[in-house]
Structure formats: structure tokens, C-alpha cells
């Protein structure tokens, strides 16, 4: 039995073998290509002792190892994705050997091809929308000093009601933006809202979505976001274009 497993970074199409010359991935291993049924797997060898199921469960608890592995994985995908059509697979997708990878490609060729067709000519963009501080909620903070405990409680209840109303208004505005961007996109994915510690923003996040956008519509997206710079209720941030990580799950499921 070999001391290595075959690690699969992504599925791709029409990749010149020279594109991976000198490219290294997880564990410093060389990246290479395997092709079957018209689909190419971007792969490398990894140490069996690290990536066998039981060992991998322990490794995934090691944050330093996980971060290094994720950086190497994304480096390979992003490097190829700059000039090629790729469908990224999940971190730590491994198979027994190259022959097993070729067999999976042959078995799922039609499904994998359909995923690549969906991603062709498109890129992933992200929108993060935050509720702006201010408006009624801020005005409530400028009310007169409470004259009694009862007065304080009344002002506090009023401030909470106005804050919630402001947040509802921000959610409604975010939904309108989402509808406008969805009209430009081929597909959308909703991600979990991030709390302030992760987002690095004090304003509450009200939308965190990814959009699979035809590359020729990217300027329309940016113009839409720019038009919202002075919106009184929300602040909108756009990221991308990215390799479409959020839209390659079908490739992963078909494997």
C-alpha cells in the first residue's frame, strides 16, 4: 500500500499541463492533472498518515494545521482559477489513489460537466450589508437626562423599540438590494450573518450573500453598489470577483 493518498483540489476543463508546472499545494507537494470523461481533476499527493479518516478527524481540530492546509488549498485553486475554468472541491477531499479519481471522473462525467458549464463565463461576487447606526435610534440616545428610575426605563424601552424599527428598515432595504442583484445573477447563495467580532464592524450585518454573476455584468453590480453610498439605512460592501467556491457544491456532491 502506498504511503500517499490523492488529494483533489478542483475539477477543471481545458487546462494545459504546463499551467501547473512548479505549482505546489498541501504539504508542499507538486500539483498535477488527471483527466477522464472530458473533465480534469487538479490533484496532488498527500501523506496517508495525515489524511486517513481517523487521523484527519484529529488534524481538523488543530487550528494551525487547518489554516496551513486551507492556505495551500486555496493557493492552488486561486492560481489556476485566474486563467481557467475551475470548480473547487471541499478542503481535504482525498481518494485512495489516482485510479480511483479517474473512476470517479468517468462515473460522474456528465454531472461534473454540467457544473462546469454553469460556472463558465461567471465569477462569484459577495455582498455584505450592514444596518447604519443613526436615524431614530441615534436620536433616542440624545434625549434629555432621565429624571427618575421610571423615566429611565421609559426612555430605555423607547430606544429599544426605535432600534428594532431601524433594524427592520435596514433588513427591508437589504432585501430590495438583494432582489436587484439577483436579477443580474445566474444563481445566489445565502451565507450566515457574521457577528461583530468576525465582521470587524460595529454595525449589525443584515445580509451576507454570494452571487454567481456573468463577468460582463460586473460593472452593473459595482454601479448599483456605488449608487447606495449615501443610503440612510444600510451600508453595502461588495467583494470579488472570486473563483466560485459557493457554487461548486454540486461537483462535490456528485463525487
C-alpha positions in Angstrom: 0.0 0.0 0.0 1.3 3.5 -0.9 2.2 6.0 1.7 0.2 8.7 0.0 -3.4 9.5 -0.9 -4.6 11.6 -3.9 -5.8 15.0 -2.8 -8.2 16.7 -5.2 -8.3 20.5 -5.2 -10.8 21.2 -8.0 -12.3 20.0 -11.2 -11.5 21.9 -14.4 -11.6 21.9 -18.1 -9.1 22.6 -20.9 -6.1 23.1 -18.6 -2.7 23.0 -20.3 -0.4 20.7 -18.2 2.1 23.5 -18.3 -0.2 25.6 -16.2 0.7 23.6 -13.1 4.5 23.4 -13.7 6.1 24.5 -10.4 2.8 24.8 -8.6 2.8 23.3 -5.1 0.0 22.6 -2.7 -0.8 20.9 0.5 2.3 19.6 2.3 4.5 21.2 -0.4 3.5 18.5 -2.9 3.6 19.1 -6.6 0.3 19.7 -8.3 -0.7 17.6 -11.4 -3.7 16.8 -13.6 -5.8 13.7 -14.1 -8.3 13.6 -16.9 -11.2 11.3 -17.8 -14.6 11.8 -19.5 -13.6 15.3 -20.6 -13.1 16.5 -17.0 -9.8 17.2 -15.4 -9.1 16.8 -11.7 -6.4 19.0 -10.2 -4.6 16.8 -7.7 -1.5 16.2 -5.6 -0.1 13.5 -3.3 -0.5 13.9 0.5 0.7 11.9 3.4 -1.6 9.0 4.1 -0.8 9.2 7.8 -2.2 12.8 7.9 -5.3 12.3 5.7 -6.7 8.9 6.6 -10.1 9.2 8.2 -9.1 8.8 11.8 -6.0 10.9 11.6 -7.9 13.6 9.6 -10.5 13.9 12.3 -7.8 14.8 14.8 -6.0 17.1 12.4 -9.1 19.1 11.8 -9.0 20.1 15.5 -5.5 21.5 15.0 -6.2 25.1 14.0 -2.6 25.8 12.9 -2.6 22.7 10.7 -6.0 23.6 9.4 -5.0 27.1 8.5 -1.9 26.0 6.7 -3.8 23.4 4.7 -6.6 25.8 3.8 -4.0 28.4 2.6 -2.3 25.8 0.4 -5.6 24.5 -1.0 -6.9 28.0 -1.9 -3.5 28.9 -3.4 -3.8 26.1 -5.9 -7.4 26.9 -6.7 -7.0 30.6 -7.0 -3.8 30.3 -9.0 -5.4 28.1 -11.6 -8.7 30.0 -11.4 -7.2 33.2 -12.6 -7.0 31.8 -16.2 -9.0 28.6 -16.2 -12.5 27.4 -15.5 -12.4 25.5 -12.2 -14.9 24.1 -9.7 -13.3 24.0 -6.3 -13.8 21.0 -4.1 -14.0 21.0 -0.3 -10.9 21.1 1.8 -9.3 17.7 2.4 -11.1 15.8 -0.4 -8.9 12.7 -0.8 -9.1 9.4 -2.7 -7.2 6.1 -2.3 -5.2 6.7 -5.5 -5.2 8.2 -9.0 -7.1 5.3 -10.4 -10.0 5.9 -8.0 -10.0 9.6 -9.0 -10.2 8.6 -12.7 -13.0 6.2 -12.0 -15.0 8.9 -10.2 -14.5 11.3 -13.1 -15.7 8.6 -15.5 -18.7 7.8 -13.4 -19.8 11.4 -12.8 -18.6 13.0 -16.0 -22.0 14.3 -17.1 -22.7 15.8 -13.7 -19.3 17.3 -13.4 -19.6 18.7 -16.9 -22.9 20.3 -16.1 -21.4 22.1 -13.1 -18.5 23.4 -15.2 -21.0 24.6 -17.8 -22.9 26.5 -15.2 -19.7 28.2 -14.0 -18.3 29.0 -17.4 -18.0 32.8 -18.0 -19.2 33.6 -14.5 -17.5 34.6 -11.3 -18.5 34.8 -7.6 -19.2 38.2 -6.0 -20.2 38.8 -2.4 -22.4 41.4 -0.8 -22.3 42.2 2.9 -24.9 44.7 4.0 -24.9 46.4 7.4 -27.5 48.5 9.2 -26.3 52.0 9.6 -26.2 53.4 13.1 -28.1 56.6 13.4 -31.6 57.8 12.5 -34.3 57.3 15.1 -32.1 55.1 17.2 -29.3 57.7 17.5 -31.8 60.4 18.2 -33.1 58.4 21.1 -29.7 58.4 22.6 -29.8 62.2 22.7 -32.9 62.5 24.8 -33.0 64.5 28.0 -31.4 63.1 31.1 -33.9 60.9 32.9 -35.4 62.5 36.0 -36.3 59.2 37.7 -35.9 55.5 37.5 -39.3 55.2 35.9 -38.3 57.9 33.4 -35.1 56.0 32.6 -37.0 52.7 32.0 -39.4 54.5 29.7 -36.6 56.1 27.7 -34.8 52.7 27.5 -38.0 50.9 26.2 -38.5 53.6 23.6 -34.9 53.4 22.4 -35.1 49.6 22.1 -38.3 50.0 20.0 -36.8 52.6 17.8 -33.6 50.5 17.4 -35.6 47.5 16.3 -37.6 49.6 13.9 -34.4 50.9 12.4 -33.1 47.3 12.1 -36.3 46.2 10.4 -36.0 49.1 7.9 -32.4 48.0 7.2 -33.5 44.4 6.5 -36.2 45.7 4.2 -33.7 47.8 2.3 -31.2 44.9 2.1 -34.0 42.7 0.6 -34.5 45.3 -2.1 -30.8 45.3 -2.9 -30.7 41.5 -2.9 -33.6 41.4 -5.4 -31.8 43.9 -7.7 -28.5 41.9 -7.7 -30.3 38.6 -8.0 -31.8 39.9 -11.3 -28.2 40.3 -12.6 -27.0 36.9 -11.3 -27.3 33.3 -12.6 -27.5 31.9 -9.0 -27.3 33.1 -5.4 -26.3 31.6 -2.1 -27.2 33.0 1.4 -24.4 32.7 3.9 -24.7 33.1 7.7 -24.6 36.5 9.1 -21.4 37.3 10.9 -21.3 38.8 14.3 -19.3 41.9 15.0 -16.2 40.0 16.1 -15.9 38.3 12.8 -17.0 41.1 10.5 -14.9 43.7 12.3 -17.8 46.1 12.1 -19.8 47.6 14.9 -22.9 47.9 12.8 -25.1 44.8 12.7 -24.9 42.7 9.5 -28.3 42.2 7.8 -27.3 40.3 4.7 -24.4 38.1 3.6 -24.9 36.6 0.2 -22.9 35.3 -2.7 -23.9 35.8 -6.4 -22.8 33.9 -9.5 -22.5 36.7 -11.9 -21.7 36.7 -15.7 -18.4 38.5 -15.8 -19.8 41.1 -18.3 -22.3 42.3 -15.7 -19.7 43.0 -13.0 -19.8 46.8 -13.9 -23.5 46.8 -13.4 -23.1 45.3 -9.9 -20.5 47.9 -9.0 -22.5 50.8 -10.3 -25.5 49.6 -8.2 -23.4 49.4 -5.1 -21.9 52.8 -5.7 -25.4 54.3 -6.0 -26.1 53.2 -2.4 -23.1 55.0 -0.9 -25.4 57.6 0.8 -28.3 55.2 1.7 -29.6 56.3 5.1 -30.4 52.8 6.4 -27.7 50.5 5.1 -24.0 50.3 4.2 -23.2 47.9 1.3 -19.8 46.2 0.7 -19.1 44.2 -2.5 -16.2 41.7 -2.8 -15.0 39.7 -5.8 -14.6 38.5 -8.4 -13.7 35.2 -6.9 -13.4 31.6 -8.0 -17.0 30.4 -7.5 -16.5 28.4 -4.2 -20.1 28.9 -3.2 -21.5 27.4 -6.4 -19.4 24.2 -6.8 -21.3 22.1 -4.2 -22.9 20.1 -7.0 -19.5 18.9 -8.1 -18.7 17.9 -4.6 -21.9 16.0 -4.2 -21.5 14.2 -7.4 -18.1 12.9 -6.4 
